[in-house]
Amino acid sequence: MDINKHYLELEESYLFSTIAKKINEFLKNNKTADIIRLGIGDVTLPLAPIVVEAIKNAADEMGRQETFKGYGPEQGYMFLREAIKKYYTRKNVFLDVEEIFISDGAKSDLGNILDIFSLNNTVLVPDPVYPVYVDTNIMAGRKIIYSNANETNGFLPLPEDKIKCDIIYICSPNNPTGAVYTKDGLKKWVDYAIKNDAVILFDAAYECFIKSEDLPNSIYEIEGAKKCAIEFCSLSKTAGFTGTRCGYTIVPKELVRQNSMLNKFWLRRQTTKFNGVPYIVQKAAEAVFSEEGQKQIKENIQYYSENAKIISDTMDKLGIWYTGGKHSPYIWLKCPNNMTSWEFFDFLLKNAEIAGTPGSGFGKNGEGYFRLTSFGNRERTVEAMKRFIKLF
């Protein structure tokens, strides 16, 4: 028996555990402290009423003989896949229902999709980056190279012909930076992928926060993308499903490599290694895509977007450089006075009793930057920004 030694190459996931430790130590020495936490990426508003009603109705169905459901299709029930297809049609993206696969979230599929690719592939990820992209490929032993996201390019790197890769990770709106690619920017990546026979793994988990019709919600709004891209999306931030767990992945039938349709590969992978999403959860997800569901979840998204505006307006007032905020729930700011990410964390905690996320935890290029989130309570967000203004 031999273990997978690539797991030994993984760095300790110390970021959020270190944050928790620092906060606990601060509270131990400052028992009356009133800490406002703007570092968490989890939602705080409850599920939309129509979603809750759908869950209750589906649970009742499971308790009646005539409507009980046993094993469901691993790729998802047709009613939900059809609802997602219609959702994309409204964005002028036309999909075959067989190209849509229901999952328990984007994070799972972003890691599991690697099953259909060779271990010899070279992977390109941005720096700073959502850690899952890196860690899942380290586990498999793939070679990883980085695209240089920085302040100069607005944390939106573009392809370079001198860099050769097989798998490309793109997240837009980005976690952690909140930056959003334009159609022209994504077109450059699509052209690069087609030219180099590469595949783009496009993480659209935060697409619901895009407000401008000029910015793409889906990579399939870009000509040629169906020949080179797989898209992942989640209802976690769209509809508050972080505790309910549902998402979807789109693998176009036009995406063919070495005379093989990757759609069939993914179908086989899922039917072999995935049990599918519970019927009750899929009925809840179907309600999200209804006309009333869209109305209700947009109210929640607007709430978070207004929180983001409160934060970004404060950064503007203080003259602090940042990205995100407008089309994203995240504000990625440059640490004032040339502080490092952790120095700023300690400074902010000590002097304003605010906790955020140090950018260095997302990669080398995150050093000197800091992430704040709008997924919080309105009154607490307003209070936090009052403390920011007083401090700076």
Legacy VTK file of the C-alpha trace (Angstrom):
# vtk DataFile Version 3.0
C-alpha trace
ASCII
DATASET POLYDATA
POINTS 392 float
0.000 0.000 0.000
1.299 3.417 -0.983
-0.293 6.739 -0.015
-0.861 9.671 -2.360
2.249 11.637 -1.375
0.990 14.728 -3.188
-1.145 15.408 -0.104
2.121 16.015 1.765
2.846 18.852 -0.678
-0.246 20.781 0.423
0.354 23.817 2.595
-1.528 23.964 5.875
-4.870 25.731 5.430
-3.999 28.267 8.089
-5.789 31.403 6.856
-9.182 31.208 8.573
-7.906 29.177 11.517
-5.295 31.884 12.155
-7.979 34.581 11.880
-10.137 32.747 14.422
-7.166 32.304 16.765
-6.245 36.000 16.595
-9.835 37.068 17.258
-10.141 34.707 20.230
-6.886 35.984 21.725
-8.061 39.579 21.274
-11.386 38.824 22.976
-9.605 37.117 25.848
-7.707 40.340 26.553
-10.570 42.671 25.616
-13.684 41.064 27.028
-15.972 44.008 26.178
-14.809 44.279 22.560
-17.505 44.556 19.885
-15.946 42.917 16.843
-17.588 43.395 13.443
-16.691 40.500 11.152
-16.348 41.460 7.487
-14.179 38.530 6.502
-16.707 35.728 6.157
-17.804 34.702 2.655
-21.036 33.122 3.901
-24.485 34.628 3.381
-26.525 35.854 6.341
-30.054 36.464 4.994
-32.559 33.563 5.183
-33.844 31.624 2.189
-36.494 33.325 0.063
-40.094 32.499 1.134
-40.868 30.740 -2.171
-37.837 28.483 -1.661
-38.894 27.586 1.873
-42.392 26.781 0.614
-40.944 24.538 -2.113
-38.872 22.649 0.471
-41.961 22.080 2.637
-44.043 20.889 -0.314
-41.291 18.545 -1.506
-40.919 17.118 2.003
-44.670 16.444 2.057
-44.377 14.693 -1.313
-41.707 12.396 0.114
-44.168 11.398 2.842
-46.877 10.216 0.441
-46.782 6.924 -1.428
-48.051 8.376 -4.710
-45.401 11.168 -4.829
-42.456 9.523 -3.033
-39.109 9.646 -4.884
-36.338 7.075 -4.551
-33.089 7.162 -6.483
-32.979 10.173 -8.772
-30.888 10.811 -11.911
-27.278 11.606 -10.974
-27.171 14.442 -13.517
-30.287 16.071 -12.036
-34.048 15.986 -12.468
-35.303 17.256 -15.795
-37.549 19.901 -14.194
-34.513 21.718 -12.733
-32.334 21.323 -15.815
-35.143 22.796 -17.936
-35.486 25.721 -15.506
-31.758 26.472 -15.767
-31.915 26.202 -19.551
-34.663 28.860 -19.600
-32.609 31.042 -17.237
-29.738 30.997 -19.749
-32.083 31.606 -22.660
-33.074 34.901 -21.046
-29.381 35.825 -21.265
-29.327 34.849 -24.978
-27.292 31.743 -24.197
-28.869 28.667 -25.747
-28.113 25.293 -24.201
-29.144 21.703 -24.717
-30.662 20.381 -21.487
-28.224 17.442 -21.662
-25.366 19.927 -21.300
-26.579 20.900 -17.789
-25.547 18.807 -14.767
-26.908 19.442 -11.259
-24.434 19.221 -8.363
-24.092 20.059 -4.674
-22.083 23.190 -5.482
-19.383 24.716 -7.666
-16.571 23.828 -5.256
-17.208 20.090 -5.608
-17.401 20.145 -9.387
-14.350 22.382 -9.787
-12.364 19.653 -8.079
-14.182 16.628 -9.505
-14.009 17.821 -13.121
-10.285 17.050 -13.018
-11.164 13.334 -13.186
-11.768 13.683 -16.928
-8.351 15.240 -17.651
-4.892 13.715 -17.851
-2.492 14.097 -14.936
0.078 15.311 -17.476
-1.814 18.533 -18.136
-0.330 21.883 -17.095
-2.753 24.086 -15.150
-2.867 27.893 -15.224
-4.423 29.657 -12.230
-4.461 33.358 -11.351
-2.564 34.710 -8.361
-4.258 35.700 -6.025
-6.658 32.781 -6.263
-9.462 30.783 -4.659
-7.390 28.028 -2.939
-9.509 25.128 -4.268
-8.091 25.614 -7.781
-4.558 25.092 -6.511
-5.073 22.427 -3.856
-7.119 20.048 -6.026
-4.378 20.018 -8.658
-1.611 19.581 -6.093
-3.522 16.539 -4.805
-3.432 15.088 -8.319
0.229 15.958 -8.940
-0.308 18.305 -11.885
2.093 21.073 -12.783
0.691 24.483 -11.811
1.729 27.831 -13.263
0.341 31.248 -12.410
-1.054 34.198 -14.320
0.032 37.457 -12.754
-2.992 39.346 -11.399
-1.957 42.681 -9.924
-2.922 46.309 -9.410
-1.523 47.291 -12.819
-3.941 45.035 -14.726
-6.800 45.567 -12.273
-6.343 41.967 -11.080
-7.607 40.787 -14.486
-4.640 39.144 -16.222
-4.819 38.406 -19.949
-3.239 35.445 -21.781
0.371 35.518 -22.900
1.412 33.556 -25.987
4.723 32.596 -24.360
2.836 30.711 -21.614
1.569 27.276 -22.636
-1.024 25.421 -20.602
-3.825 22.876 -20.958
-6.337 23.853 -18.247
-7.194 27.476 -17.404
-9.095 28.622 -14.307
-11.044 31.876 -14.580
-13.344 33.279 -11.882
-15.444 36.317 -12.808
-16.602 38.151 -10.721
-13.478 37.084 -8.943
-13.012 35.669 -5.475
-11.139 37.254 -3.694
-10.605 40.440 -5.745
-14.141 41.205 -6.965
-12.766 42.126 -10.395
-14.953 41.339 -13.447
-13.811 40.534 -16.987
-15.287 42.438 -19.910
-16.468 40.559 -22.993
-13.304 41.681 -24.769
-11.140 40.293 -21.970
-12.902 36.925 -21.989
-12.734 36.814 -25.793
-8.935 36.980 -25.539
-8.966 33.973 -23.206
-11.362 32.045 -25.464
-9.197 32.739 -28.516
-6.098 31.669 -26.589
-7.745 28.428 -25.427
-8.887 27.514 -28.942
-5.478 28.322 -30.394
-3.677 26.194 -27.771
-6.265 23.378 -27.580
-6.758 24.231 -23.885
-9.909 24.043 -21.760
-11.208 26.931 -19.625
-12.833 26.105 -16.288
-15.033 29.166 -15.770
-16.263 29.799 -12.220
-19.407 31.969 -12.417
-20.466 31.551 -8.774
-20.937 35.310 -8.329
-22.538 36.146 -11.690
-25.772 37.266 -10.010
-23.999 40.377 -8.706
-23.269 41.734 -12.196
-25.494 44.733 -12.882
-24.262 45.924 -16.295
-25.462 44.319 -19.535
-22.049 45.145 -20.975
-20.384 42.632 -18.640
-20.798 38.891 -19.316
-22.657 36.733 -16.782
-21.662 33.586 -18.673
-18.601 32.739 -20.718
-20.983 31.356 -23.355
-21.873 34.939 -24.241
-18.470 34.900 -25.948
-18.253 33.536 -29.486
-16.424 30.211 -29.619
-16.624 29.540 -25.863
-18.657 26.344 -26.245
-15.675 24.825 -28.036
-13.282 25.432 -25.153
-15.056 26.159 -21.838
-16.861 24.410 -18.992
-18.943 26.685 -16.754
-19.627 26.194 -13.046
-22.233 28.030 -11.019
-23.702 27.756 -7.552
-26.876 28.811 -5.791
-24.887 29.456 -2.608
-24.534 33.195 -3.190
-27.293 33.501 -5.801
-30.032 32.250 -3.468
-28.409 31.692 -0.087
-27.948 27.940 -0.529
-24.710 27.706 1.481
-26.498 25.414 3.927
-28.818 23.836 1.354
-26.160 22.911 -1.243
-26.993 23.052 -4.925
-25.198 24.189 -8.067
-24.726 23.203 -11.678
-22.064 22.631 -14.283
-22.391 23.115 -18.035
-20.356 20.932 -20.386
-21.185 21.823 -24.018
-21.461 19.061 -26.579
-19.272 21.169 -28.871
-16.357 20.747 -26.449
-14.367 17.965 -28.072
-10.756 16.959 -27.389
-8.865 14.100 -29.067
-12.069 13.143 -30.920
-13.933 12.679 -27.632
-16.929 14.666 -26.374
-16.135 15.802 -22.816
-19.864 15.956 -22.107
-19.986 12.146 -22.295
-16.909 11.859 -20.068
-18.519 14.031 -17.387
-21.823 12.160 -17.642
-19.994 8.874 -17.089
-17.981 10.313 -14.211
-21.090 11.616 -12.450
-23.188 8.499 -12.940
-20.295 6.443 -11.564
-19.058 8.568 -8.664
-21.912 10.897 -7.658
-25.275 10.090 -6.041
-27.014 13.242 -7.224
-28.637 16.116 -5.323
-31.668 15.334 -3.099
-35.101 15.770 -4.684
-36.157 18.213 -1.952
-33.170 20.464 -2.652
-33.743 20.345 -6.413
-37.382 21.410 -5.940
-36.087 24.312 -3.840
-33.669 25.208 -6.633
-36.441 25.045 -9.218
-38.329 27.678 -7.199
-35.283 29.967 -7.438
-35.627 30.091 -11.233
-39.357 30.818 -11.210
-40.535 34.362 -11.935
-41.439 34.995 -8.296
-38.257 33.246 -7.132
-36.087 35.546 -9.248
-37.871 38.556 -7.804
-37.362 37.424 -4.220
-33.704 36.433 -4.497
-32.877 39.689 -6.280
-34.097 41.520 -3.179
-31.505 39.645 -1.114
-28.775 40.247 -3.713
-29.661 43.955 -3.731
-29.285 44.017 0.055
-25.733 42.640 -0.188
-24.959 44.940 -3.135
-26.010 47.972 -1.091
-23.712 46.797 1.700
-20.903 46.595 -0.862
-21.660 50.137 -2.021
-21.497 51.407 1.556
-18.029 49.853 1.875
-16.743 51.002 -1.530
-18.099 54.553 -1.014
-16.115 54.670 2.222
-12.948 53.562 0.422
-13.543 56.292 -2.178
-13.992 58.885 0.563
-10.768 57.816 2.244
-8.797 57.553 -1.014
-8.015 53.865 -0.486
-7.425 51.897 -3.732
-9.670 48.878 -4.289
-11.347 46.626 -6.845
-14.749 44.955 -6.602
-17.786 46.248 -4.763
-19.841 47.304 -7.776
-20.452 43.928 -9.451
-19.251 41.749 -6.594
-19.897 41.135 -2.888
-16.164 41.521 -2.220
-14.048 44.651 -1.847
-10.333 44.050 -2.400
-8.448 47.021 -0.962
-4.827 48.056 -0.826
-3.561 48.132 2.744
-2.918 51.744 3.821
0.552 52.996 4.793
2.307 50.075 3.041
1.227 47.647 5.744
1.404 43.932 5.018
-1.852 42.007 4.936
-1.436 40.607 8.452
-0.152 43.912 9.852
-3.324 45.560 8.577
-5.444 42.758 10.035
-3.910 43.307 13.472
-4.131 47.104 13.153
-7.794 47.006 12.145
-8.713 44.521 14.875
-6.906 46.460 17.601
-7.959 49.979 16.637
-11.413 49.521 15.092
-12.475 46.055 16.258
-13.098 45.008 12.637
-12.036 41.615 11.244
-11.436 41.042 7.528
-9.378 38.620 5.443
-5.646 39.184 4.741
-4.952 39.033 0.999
-1.717 37.080 1.446
-3.863 34.050 2.272
-4.899 33.906 -1.391
-1.411 33.857 -2.875
1.835 35.772 -3.271
0.188 38.624 -5.195
-2.318 39.079 -2.400
0.335 40.426 -0.053
-0.389 44.037 0.836
-4.119 43.683 0.083
-7.187 42.921 2.154
-10.662 41.477 1.457
-13.875 42.802 2.974
-17.237 41.157 2.376
-20.739 42.585 2.031
-22.418 39.393 3.293
-23.288 40.927 6.613
-25.887 42.842 8.564
-26.675 46.359 7.251
-26.401 48.119 10.595
-23.105 46.390 11.387
-21.712 47.250 7.963
-22.624 50.917 8.449
-21.055 50.905 11.900
-17.878 49.292 10.554
-17.490 52.033 7.945
-17.999 54.722 10.586
-15.089 53.148 12.455
-13.028 53.112 9.234
-13.607 56.837 8.716
-12.752 57.609 12.319
-9.580 55.527 12.085
-8.287 56.905 8.774
LINES 1 393
392 0 1 2 3 4 5 6 7 8 9 10 11 12 13 14 15 16 17 18 19 20 21 22 23 24 25 26 27 28 29 30 31 32 33 34 35 36 37 38 39 40 41 42 43 44 45 46 47 48 49 50 51 52 53 54 55 56 57 58 59 60 61 62 63 64 65 66 67 68 69 70 71 72 73 74 75 76 77 78 79 80 81 82 83 84 85 86 87 88 89 90 91 92 93 94 95 96 97 98 99 100 101 102 103 104 105 106 107 108 109 110 111 112 113 114 115 116 117 118 119 120 121 122 123 124 125 126 127 128 129 130 131 132 133 134 135 136 137 138 139 140 141 142 143 144 145 146 147 148 149 150 151 152 153 154 155 156 157 158 159 160 161 162 163 164 165 166 167 168 169 170 171 172 173 174 175 176 177 178 179 180 181 182 183 184 185 186 187 188 189 190 191 192 193 194 195 196 197 198 199 200 201 202 203 204 205 206 207 208 209 210 211 212 213 214 215 216 217 218 219 220 221 222 223 224 225 226 227 228 229 230 231 232 233 234 235 236 237 238 239 240 241 242 243 244 245 246 247 248 249 250 251 252 253 254 255 256 257 258 259 260 261 262 263 264 265 266 267 268 269 270 271 272 273 274 275 276 277 278 279 280 281 282 283 284 285 286 287 288 289 290 291 292 293 294 295 296 297 298 299 300 301 302 303 304 305 306 307 308 309 310 311 312 313 314 315 316 317 318 319 320 321 322 323 324 325 326 327 328 329 330 331 332 333 334 335 336 337 338 339 340 341 342 343 344 345 346 347 348 349 350 351 352 353 354 355 356 357 358 359 360 361 362 363 364 365 366 367 368 369 370 371 372 373 374 375 376 377 378 379 380 381 382 383 384 385 386 387 388 389 390 391
